[in-house]
Amino acid sequence: MVTSDLKSRLSDASEIAPRQPIPIMPEYPAIADYPIDALDASGLSGIVRALQGKTQAPVALPAQSALAAAALAVQGFADVETLGGNRPLSLFCLTVAESGERKSSCDEPVMKPVEDFEKEQIRENAPTRQAWFNAKVFYDESLQAVRNKIKSGRASVADLNALGTAPVEPPSTDRLVTEPTFEGLTKLFATGQPSLGLFSDEGGQFLGGHAMSKDNAQKTLAALNNLWMAKPIKRTRSGDGSITLYGRRLSLHLMIQPVIADGLLADPLADGSGFLPRCLICKPPSNIGKRLHHNARELGAAAKHFEFRMRSILARKLPMDPETRALEPRTLLLAADARALLIDYSDEIEIAQAKGGIYEPIRGHASKSAEQAARIAGVLTLWHDIAATQVNGSFMADAIKLARFYLSEAARLANIATVSQETQIAEKLREWLCDSWPQNEVSMRDIQQRGPNVTRSSKPLRLNAIATLIDHGWLAVIEPDRRWHIMKT
């Protein structure tokens, strides 16, 4: 339904009335370049540069994938000393990019060594699992036979005791999950590896799934926050009894499209619960339209080097209690120069959170930035040398560069999240008209048939976007409700 106010805005003039257009979106700081050089010393930059050269995607896409994968690989071996005590090396990463931005092409080569390792472990453990299955069948049948004898008075507790305990199922070899519920994740931690990764290049499936439904979101976010801090997993359910799991680690990387990210970033629960401030978030500028095939490069030796490094770490035995499977990680200490750098950075960010400071609007993110720097420094250190015992100043300096980048992205995206959906759609239409539409005039039919997806699929959003462009001087009416002149600058 077109309201009288909207109809008036759509018919604002009967002829072209040129005037200087004014911006639709608020003015934000420029997007910072991803500090790829901060990954050089650790050895992670090789695969990042190679993937960027092959896919020609924004460098932040393969960088996020590589950093998150490295965290998954090393998080079980050590915790890192921070200014607030020892913390896990687990990282939570959120990458925002449009469909077609080659998220999967950047992520798949980084995750392939992990997936291949999982498959090999399944094959190697197949005989063990078959032996367990056979023993379990025999035990279950024997138990039923004793129960039947007990009912007829021909057996006693001694016969049950003679059976012993049921065969223990071998632990799952899975390292990755994509769409878990909290219950499913708890079960996998109980029966499988104590170090897991929630990774998906279609993160919207998780964010839009059962775990993040209206009834479950608060519980899921609280559980993820606890895992980021490596707190014990406590679960009590009627009929299932209670379970407490210590020494579990989870890293996370979700690659999501802007339409999903906008809702998440504007969600008071996601921010207020502390989930978003625990995430390293970035939304790089698009490279679509600039990715010419003749400029693409092959992955070369960098991919083989990354695969070798990943597999060598995954093949190491995790330090854990043999009975509870709780991780027993060592502590990565901070060298004197690393501690001094971290203190300086922490104090700088603390001052910037004060009233009127640049980080006052994102205090949640800012208050965790020094810890994020320590975690990243630990990941870079162990990726470089899995046997390392301390974080040196060089790696801490690199980690602080990365923490600054993520903090600047958090501030930028938090500002964008406050802009209404209608305004963002109007900006998408303006960009399409000025950058992609070849003519200086446009009709309603053109926008409906060829414009951005959201303006094609929804008439109310399309009309609101057009009216906003008229209000801001980007469109001047030629024929009311039908045709407009585009004020391209």
N, C-alpha and C positions, 0 to 999 in steps of 0.2 A: 504494500500500500504506500502510495506517495503522499506524504503529508503536505499541507499548504506551505509550510516553511521550506521544505525541501524543493517543492515545485517552484517557489519564488527564487531560490538559490540557483536552480537549473536554468532559469529564464532571466538571469540577472541583467541582460542587455539585449537589444534587438540588432545590434551591429557590432562589428569588431571594435573594441575599445582598448587599444594597446596600453599597457602600463607595466611597470617594472615588477616582475614576479617576486614574491617573497618566499623564503624557505617554508616548507611544510613541517619538516622535522626540526626539533631543537638542535642547536649546534653543539656537537660533542667533540671531545679531543680526538685527534687523528688516531687511527688504529696503529698500534705499535708493531714493528717488525718482530717476528719470532727470533729470539737470540740463538740462532743455530750454532754459533761459535761456542756457546756454553756446553755443547755436547761433544766438543772435539776431544778433550782430554780423556773422557770416559771411553771413547771409541764408538759411541752411539751415532755420531753425526754421519758416519760413512753410509749406513743404510738409509738414513733420512735424506741425504743429498742424492743418493742413487734413486730412491723412490720418487723424489720430487722431479728429478731429471727424466724419469721414464713416464710418469703420469702427468707432469706439468701442473699438478694440483698445488694449492697454497702449501708452503713448506710446513705450516703448523699441523696439517693433517697427518703426514707421516711422522712428524716429531711427536705428536700426542700418542700415536700408536706405539712407537718405539719406546718411549718413556714408560708408558703403562705396562707394556710387555716386560720390560726390564724389572719393574717393581714386582710383577707377578713372579718372575724367576727368582729373585733374591730375597723376598720378604720373609721366607721361612728360616733364613740362616742367621739373621741378626736383628736386633733393635738398635736404634740410634740414640745417643745421648742428646738431649735438647736442654734448653734453659729451664724447662719445666719438668724435667725427669726423662726417663727412657720412654721412647715411643716406637711403634712399629714402622717399618719401611713401606707399608701399604700406601698406595696413592689412589684417589678417586678422580678420574678424568672425565670431563664432558666436552665433546667436540660438536659444534654446531655448524652445519653446512647444508646447502641446498641439495636436492636430488640431482644427480648428474655431476656432482662436484668431484667424483672419483674417491669417495670415502672408502668403499670396499677395495678398490685397487691399491690404495695405500695401506689398508689394514691387513689384507689377506697374506701378502708375503711376510709380514712381521709375525703373524699368528700361525703360519703354516708349520714352523718347527715345533711349536707346542702341540698342535693337532697331530702331527706325524708321531711325536713322542707318545702321545696318548694311545694312538692306534698300535704302535709297537708294544706298549705295555699290556694292552688288551690281549694281543697275540701271545706274548710271553707268559702271561698269567692264566691263559686258557686251561692248561692241564691242572693247575692248582685249583681253579674254580670248579672244574669237572670233578676232581677228587672230593672237594668239599660237598658238591651237590650229591654225589653218590653216598657219601658218609651221612649226609643229612637225611636222605631218603631212608637209609637203613636205620638210623636212629629214630626217626619218626614212626616207622613201622614197628620197631621194637618197643617204643614207648606205648603205642596203641595196644600192642599185645599184652603188655604188663597191666595196662589199665583195664582191659577186658578181664584179666585174671583176678584183679582186685575186686571187680564188681561181683564175681562169682565166688569170692572168698578163697581163691587159690593162690594169692600173692600178697605181699606185704610191702611196707616202706623199704625194707632191705632190698627187695627186688628193684625198686625204683632207684635206690642209691647205687646199686650195682651197674646201672646204665651209664652213670657219670653225667657230665654236662653235655649239652648239645654241641655239635661241631660249630666252630666260629667261622662265620663267613669271611673270606679274604676281603681286604679293603678295596673299594673301588679305585681305579687308577685315574679317574677323571680329574683334570685340573681346571676345566672351564665349564661354566654354566651360562645360559643366555637369558632364560625367562623364569627364574625360580620364584616360588613363594617362599616366605620365611620358613614355613614348615619343611618344605623341600630342601632348602639350603641347610637347615639344621640337621636333617636326616643325612644329607651327603657329608656334612662335617663329622657326624657321628660314625658313619660307616666307611668313609673314604679318606681322602688326603686332608691334612690339617691346613694346607695352604691352597686357596682357590682363587679363581678370577671370574668376575661377572663381566663378560666382554660381549659386545654386540655392535656390529656395524649398522644394525637396524634397531637402535635403542628405543625407538617408539613402541616396539612390540612389548618391551618390559614396562615402560612407563604407562602404556595404555592397557596392560594386562591385569590379571587378577590380583597380583601382589600390590599394585598401585591403584586399585579401585577405591571408590569413596570410603568403603567400610574398612579397607586394609591399609591405606596409605600411611596413616599415622604409625601403625605397628611396624610396617616395613621400614619406614624412614628411621624410626627409633632403633630398630635392629641393625640397620646399616651404620648408623652413627656409632653404636656400641662396637661393631666389628672394626671400624676405622680406629678406634681406641684400643682394640684388642681386649675388650672386656669379656668375661665369661659369658657363654650363651646359656641362658636359663630358660627352660621351657617346661611348663606344667599343663597337662591336659587331662580332662576327665577320661578315665579308662586307659590312658596311655602311661600314667604315672608321670614322674618328673625326670628331667635330664639336665645335667650341668656339664658343659664342655669348656675346658680351659685350653689356652694356647692355640687358638685358631687365628688365621690371617686371611683377609680378603682384600684384593685390589679390584678396581672397577674401571671400565672404560666403556662409555656409551656414546655412540655417534648418532646424533639426532638432527632432524630437519628443523629449520627455524620455526615453522608453525607449531611444532611440539615444544621447542625450547621456549618460545614466547610465553606459553602457558605455564611452563615449569618455573621460569625465572620470575614470573609475576605471582606465583602461588605463595601466599603467606605461610602456609604449612611447611613447604619445602625450605623456605628461607628461615622462618622463625624456629623450626625444629633443629636448625644447625646443619642440615644436610648440604645445602648449597654452599655455605661457607667452608665446608670440608672438601669441596671439589675444586680441581684445577680446570677452569672453564676457558674456552676460547672460541671465537667465531671469526675466522679469517676472511679477508675480502675474497670475492670470487675470482677465479681465473677463467671462467667459461668465456669462450670467444677468443682466447689467446693461446689455446693449446694446439699448436700446429704440429701435425704428425712428423714433418721432416725435422723438427727440433727435438724430438724425443730421443732419449739415450737408453742404452741397455743397462740392466742392473750391474752386470760385471761382477768383480770379485767381492764387492761390498756385501752382496746378499749371501754369498758362501761364508764369508767371515762372520756375519751376524748369525747365520744358522749354526755354525760350529760353536760359537760362544754360547748361544742359547741352549743347545743340546748338551754341552759340557756341564752347564750349571744344573739343568733339569736332571741329569744322570746322577748327580751327587745325592747321597743319602741325607735326607732332612734330619736335623737333630731333634729327636722326640722321645718321649717316654714310651717304651715298648708296649705297655699295657693300655694306657689311656690315649695314646697317640697325640698327646699334647706336645706342642713344639717347645723346645728348650733353647731358644736363640741366645747367642752371645751378645754382648753389648759393644757396639761401635762407639768408642770414645771420641771426643772432639779434641784435636790437637790444639795447643795454645793459640796458634794463629787463627784457626777455624773458629774457636770460641770467641775471640776478640771481634772477628768480623760479624759473627752472628749477634753479639751484644749490640754492636753499633747499628746493625740493621733493625733489630728489635726496638731499640730506643727511638730510632728515626720514625718507624711506623707507629709507635705508640703516641708520639707527639702529634703525628698527622691525623690521629683519631679524635683529638680534642675538639671541642665545640668550634665550628667554623673551619676545621681542618679538612684537607682534601679527601680524607678517608672516613670522615664522620658518617656519611650516608651508608657506608658498607663496613661498619665496625666488626661485624661477624667475620667477614673475610680477612680484614686487616689484622684482627687479633690472633688469627691462626697463621698468618703469613710467615712469621719467623719459624714456627714449627714445620710448616710446609717446606721451607728452605732446608731445614735440617734433614727432613725425610728425603728430599730430592738429593741432597748431598750424599746421604747414605746409599741411595740407589746407584748414583753415579760411581761412587767408590767401589761398591761390590761388583758392579758390572765390569769395571776395569780390573779388579782383583778380588775374587770371591773369598780369598783368605785374609783380606785386609782386617786390621784390628782397630784402626782409627781413621777419622776423616781429617784430611789436611786442609790447609787454608785455600789451596788452589781449587779443590772441588767445592768448598763452601762458597767461594767467590762465584763460581759458575752457577751454583744452586741459587744464590741470591739474585743473579741476573734473571733466572727463570721465574723465581718467586715474584720479582717486580713485574715481569710481563703478565703473569697470571692475575696479579692484583689490579693492574691497569685494565685488563680485560673485564674483570669482575665489576669494576667501577663503570666502565663504558656500557656493559650489558645491563647493569642494574638501572642505569638511566633510561636505556631504550625500553626496558620492561615496563616503565611507568607510562609510556606513550600508548594511547588507546589503539585498539585493533583497527578502527576505522581510519585513523591517521596513518598507520603503517600501510594499509592497503592503498590509500591515496598516494603515498610515496612510491609504492611499487608501480602504480599506474603512471605516475609522473616520469619515473625512470624509463618505463617502456616507451612512452610517447617521445621522450627526448633522445633516447639512446638507440631505440630499435625501430620505431615507426618512421619510414622514410619520407613521409609527406608532412606538409605544414598544416594540414587540416585533417580532422578525424571525425567520423560519424559514430552515432550510437551503435550502428550495426558493426562497424569495424571493431569497436571495443568489445562488443558482445561475442564476436566470432574469433577475434585474433588477439585480444588483450591478455593480460596475465590470467592464470587459471581462476583465481578467486573472483575476478570481475566478470568472468564468463559464466560461472556457475551460480552466482547469486545476484539477482536484480537489485535488491535493497543495498547491498554493499557496492555494487557498480554505480548506482545513482548517487550514493553518498560520496564515493570517491570523486566522481565528476564534479559534484557540487563543491567539494573541498578545493579542487583544482581551480574552479572558477573563483572561489572566495580569495584564493591566494595569487590570482593573476596569471596562472599557467594556461588557462583556457579562456578564450573570449567567444561569446555566443555569436554564431552566424545565423543559424536557424534554431530557435528555442527547442530544447529537448531532442534535437536531431544532429546538429553539426556544429563544430567548434574550430576555431583557429588556435593552433598550438604556439605558445610564446616560448620558442626555443631560445636558449641563451648560450 
